[in-house]
Amino acid sequence: MRTKRLIPLVLATTLGLTLTACGGGSESSDPAADGKITIGIVGATPVQDAFKEVAAQNDVTVEFVDFSDYSQPNPALKSGDIDMNWFQHIAYLADYNNNSGDTITPVGSTSIFPLGLYSKTLKSVDDFKQGDEIAVPNDSINLSRSLNLLEQQGLVSFTKDTIAPTEQDVDKDKSKVTVRPVSAEQTVLSMDSVAASVVNNDFLDRANLEPESALAQDDPTADSAKVYDNIFASTEANADDETLKKVAGFYYDDKVQEAEKKETKGTAVPTKVDQQELKDLLTRYSQDLKDQTK
């Protein structure tokens, strides 16, 4: 899922459209048996138009189903209403699988939308002083991501090895800064009272912040950032289907990449993470989330 659309899991709402079943959700089936690949999304953009064109050029018919919220595309996979979905990152999927008992599985990677650290007074990460306070989003997934960003910059240390840290995992004695968890929209409003804030992309405009003005962004090559790689996903039974993997690969076509760059104002960082690595990261993050509740 794009950073600008990141929200916690929400209650399921009634699906406002009728879908034609494409096959069983829990048992392996041929996703292309009906002559097309159906992909669930949340919020259509010109990127999907470009993707559909590229698929057609490769003799593949792609249809997109635009769902109204994030609670719908994963259950739609399980019920067989769609073949793949394209709206979430690994961290979100791990949380979903843990809570639902489902086994939705990555098919291929797409891109990461880096999370940024912004300040009105500081010009560099080196300018932070001992004890400075940083505002971070307080929802569990964004909080973990923010803490990982600060850890990558040497601003905080953790008491254990985890890619899903909580505020309790911060080693206060070894950390240079302290964190103030606030609601995501408050990170921008807090910038006047803290040394810096970790701000989601969707709130940058409110403070007239440009992505390139960030003091730091999370490193897309770090495991702790890779779990925020947006992915194509399918049922466990169909995730290794060669047709689905081929379709997922269309994302890297130049036409799609140009549309993505324009749509995200250059903030998307394309990634090419091996499918097995995506699966391994999903397993690890899922376990780290479970460990938080022990």
matplotlib code that plots the C-alpha trace (Angstrom):
import matplotlib.pyplot as plt

x = [0.0, 1.2, 2.4, -0.1, -2.9, -1.6, -4.3, -4.9, -7.0, -10.6, -13.9, -15.2, -17.9, -20.5, -19.0, -20.8, -20.3, -21.0, -18.0, -17.8, -15.9, -12.6, -12.0, -11.5, -9.7, -8.0, -7.4, -5.0, -6.7, -5.7, -6.0, -6.1, -8.7, -11.4, -9.0, -8.1, -6.3, -8.4, -6.5, -8.0, -6.9, -7.9, -8.1, -7.4, -4.8, -3.2, -0.7, -3.3, -4.1, -0.5, -0.3, -3.3, -1.8, 1.4, -0.4, -2.4, 0.8, 1.9, -1.3, -2.7, -6.1, -6.0, -9.1, -8.9, -11.5, -11.4, -12.5, -13.7, -11.4, -8.5, -10.6, -11.9, -9.1, -7.7, -11.0, -11.8, -8.7, -9.8, -13.3, -11.9, -13.4, -10.0, -6.8, -4.3, -4.4, -2.1, -2.7, -0.6, 2.9, 4.3, 3.9, 0.2, -0.2, 1.5, -0.9, -3.8, -2.8, -2.1, -5.5, -7.5, -5.7, -5.4, -2.3, -2.3, 1.2, 3.4, 3.7, 6.0, 7.4, 6.7, 8.0, 8.6, 7.4, 10.1, 9.1, 10.8, 12.2, 11.5, 12.5, 11.8, 15.0, 17.6, 19.5, 21.1, 20.7, 24.1, 22.4, 20.3, 21.4, 21.1, 17.5, 15.9, 12.3, 10.9, 7.2, 6.2, 2.9, 1.3, -0.4, 1.4, 2.7, 3.8, 5.3, 7.5, 8.5, 9.4, 11.5, 13.4, 14.1, 15.5, 17.5, 19.0, 20.1, 21.7, 19.2, 17.7, 18.8, 16.7, 16.8, 16.3, 16.7, 13.3, 11.9, 8.6, 9.8, 7.4, 8.1, 8.9, 11.8, 13.6, 16.7, 16.4, 19.9, 21.6, 19.4, 20.2, 16.6, 13.3, 10.1, 6.6, 4.0, 1.0, -1.7, -0.3, -2.0, -0.5, 3.1, 3.0, 1.2, 3.8, 6.8, 6.8, 7.2, 9.7, 13.1, 11.7, 8.8, 8.5, 5.7, 3.7, 3.6, -0.1, 0.5, 3.4, 1.3, -0.3, 3.1, 4.4, 7.0, 8.8, 10.1, 13.6, 13.7, 13.7, 16.7, 16.6, 14.4, 14.3, 16.7, 14.8, 17.6, 17.3, 15.2, 13.3, 12.3, 11.7, 8.7, 7.1, 7.6, 4.3, 3.4, 1.2, -0.3, -2.5, -3.7, -0.9, -2.1, -1.7, 1.2, 3.7, 1.6, 3.8, 1.1, 0.6, 4.3, 4.6, 1.8, 3.3, 6.5, 4.7, 5.1, 8.7, 7.9, 9.1, 5.5, 4.3, 7.3, 6.8, 3.2, 4.2, 6.9, 4.4, 1.6, 3.9, 5.9, 9.0, 8.6, 8.2, 11.4, 11.0, 12.3, 13.0, 12.9, 12.9, 9.7, 11.2, 12.8, 9.3, 7.9, 10.7, 10.2, 6.5, 7.2, 9.7, 7.5, 4.5, 6.4, 7.7, 4.2, 3.1, 6.0, 4.8, 1.7, 3.5]
y = [0.0, 3.5, 5.4, 8.1, 5.6, 3.8, 3.3, 0.7, -2.3, -1.2, -3.0, -4.7, -2.8, -4.1, -4.6, -2.2, -4.2, -7.7, -9.8, -12.8, -15.7, -16.5, -19.8, -21.3, -19.2, -21.9, -24.5, -24.1, -23.1, -21.7, -17.9, -17.4, -20.1, -17.4, -15.5, -12.7, -11.8, -9.9, -7.6, -5.9, -2.4, 0.4, 3.7, 3.6, 5.9, 6.4, 3.8, 1.0, 2.4, 2.1, -1.4, -2.6, -1.3, -3.1, -6.4, -6.1, -5.6, -8.9, -10.7, -10.7, -9.3, -7.6, -6.3, -4.2, -4.2, -1.0, -1.7, 1.0, 0.3, -1.9, -4.5, -5.9, -7.1, -9.8, -11.6, -11.2, -13.4, -16.0, -16.2, -16.4, -13.1, -11.9, -13.5, -11.0, -7.8, -4.8, -2.4, -3.4, -3.8, -6.8, -5.3, -4.7, -8.2, -9.8, -8.0, -9.1, -12.7, -12.8, -11.3, -13.3, -16.6, -16.4, -17.2, -14.5, -14.7, -12.3, -12.8, -9.9, -6.6, -3.2, -0.1, 1.5, 5.0, 6.2, 7.6, 10.8, 12.7, 16.5, 19.5, 23.2, 24.0, 21.3, 21.0, 17.5, 14.4, 15.4, 18.4, 16.4, 16.9, 14.4, 14.2, 15.9, 14.8, 13.5, 13.1, 9.8, 8.3, 6.2, 3.5, 0.3, -0.2, 3.4, 3.5, 0.5, 2.0, 5.3, 3.7, 1.7, 4.9, 6.5, 3.4, 3.4, 7.0, 6.1, 8.2, 5.3, 1.9, -1.2, -3.6, -6.6, -7.6, -6.9, -5.4, -4.6, -2.5, -0.9, 2.1, -0.4, -1.8, 1.5, 1.4, 4.9, 4.7, 4.1, 6.3, 9.9, 11.1, 10.4, 9.8, 11.3, 9.0, 11.1, 10.5, 10.6, 13.9, 15.4, 14.8, 17.9, 20.0, 18.9, 20.3, 23.6, 21.9, 19.1, 18.9, 16.9, 14.7, 11.5, 12.4, 10.2, 11.3, 12.2, 15.0, 16.7, 19.2, 20.4, 21.7, 22.6, 20.0, 18.6, 15.0, 16.1, 18.3, 15.3, 15.0, 11.3, 8.6, 4.9, 2.8, 0.7, -2.0, -2.6, -5.5, -3.2, -1.1, -3.9, -5.0, -1.8, -2.9, -2.7, -6.1, -8.1, -10.9, -13.9, -17.0, -19.3, -22.0, -19.6, -17.4, -19.4, -19.4, -18.5, -16.4, -14.3, -13.8, -12.7, -10.2, -8.8, -8.3, -5.8, -3.3, -2.7, -1.8, 1.7, 2.8, 1.8, 3.3, 6.6, 6.7, 5.8, 8.5, 11.1, 10.0, 9.9, 13.0, 10.9, 9.6, 5.9, 3.8, 0.8, -2.5, -5.9, -8.2, -11.9, -13.7, -16.0, -13.1, -11.5, -14.7, -14.9, -11.2, -11.9, -14.8, -12.9, -9.8, -11.9, -13.6, -10.3, -9.0, -12.1, -11.7, -8.2, -9.7, -12.2]
z = [0.0, -0.6, 2.4, 1.7, 2.0, 5.1, 7.8, 10.5, 9.7, 9.6, 10.0, 6.9, 5.0, 2.6, -0.8, -3.1, -6.3, -7.5, -8.4, -10.6, -8.9, -10.5, -8.7, -5.3, -2.7, -0.6, -3.3, -6.3, -9.5, -12.9, -12.5, -16.3, -16.9, -17.8, -20.1, -17.7, -14.5, -12.0, -9.6, -6.6, -5.7, -3.4, -5.3, -9.1, -10.6, -14.1, -13.0, -13.4, -16.9, -17.9, -16.3, -18.3, -21.5, -20.9, -20.1, -23.3, -25.3, -23.7, -24.7, -21.2, -20.3, -16.9, -15.1, -11.9, -9.2, -7.2, -3.6, -1.2, 1.7, 2.8, 4.6, 1.3, -1.1, 1.1, 1.8, -1.9, -2.6, -0.2, -1.7, -5.2, -6.4, -7.6, -8.6, -7.0, -5.1, -5.2, -2.4, 0.7, 2.0, 3.8, 7.3, 6.6, 5.2, 8.3, 10.6, 8.5, 8.4, 12.1, 12.9, 10.3, 10.4, 6.6, 4.6, 1.9, 0.2, -1.7, -5.5, -6.4, -5.1, -6.5, -4.7, -1.3, -0.4, 2.0, 5.4, 6.2, 9.2, 9.0, 11.1, 11.1, 13.0, 12.2, 9.0, 9.5, 11.5, 13.1, 14.6, 17.1, 20.8, 23.6, 24.8, 21.8, 21.3, 18.0, 17.2, 15.6, 14.4, 17.2, 15.1, 15.5, 11.9, 11.4, 14.9, 14.2, 10.9, 12.5, 15.2, 12.6, 10.7, 13.8, 14.6, 11.1, 11.7, 15.1, 17.0, 19.0, 20.1, 20.8, 23.7, 21.3, 17.6, 16.0, 12.8, 14.5, 17.4, 19.9, 22.2, 24.9, 22.8, 22.8, 25.0, 26.7, 28.2, 24.8, 22.7, 21.7, 21.4, 23.0, 21.0, 21.4, 19.8, 18.5, 15.9, 12.4, 11.5, 14.7, 13.6, 11.4, 14.0, 16.6, 14.6, 16.5, 19.8, 19.0, 17.4, 14.5, 13.3, 11.3, 8.8, 6.4, 2.8, 2.9, 5.5, 3.8, 2.0, 5.2, 6.3, 2.8, 3.2, 0.1, 0.3, -0.7, 2.4, 4.7, 7.1, 6.5, 4.9, 5.6, 3.6, 1.0, 1.2, 4.9, 6.1, 8.4, 5.4, 3.0, 5.0, 3.7, 0.1, -1.7, -3.2, -5.4, -3.3, -3.8, -2.0, -0.7, -3.3, -6.3, -5.2, -7.2, -10.4, -13.3, -15.0, -11.8, -11.4, -15.1, -14.6, -11.4, -13.4, -15.7, -13.0, -14.0, -17.6, -18.5, -19.2, -15.8, -14.1, -15.8, -14.7, -11.1, -11.0, -12.2, -9.8, -6.7, -7.7, -7.7, -4.2, -5.1, -5.0, -7.2, -5.7, -7.1, -4.1, -4.8, -4.0, -1.5, 0.3, 0.5, 2.0, 4.5, 5.5, 5.9, 8.2, 10.3, 10.7, 11.5, 14.3, 15.6, 15.8, 17.7, 20.1, 20.9, 22.5, 24.7]

ax = plt.figure().add_subplot(projection="3d")
ax.plot(x, y, z, "-o")
ax.set_aspect("equal")
plt.show()
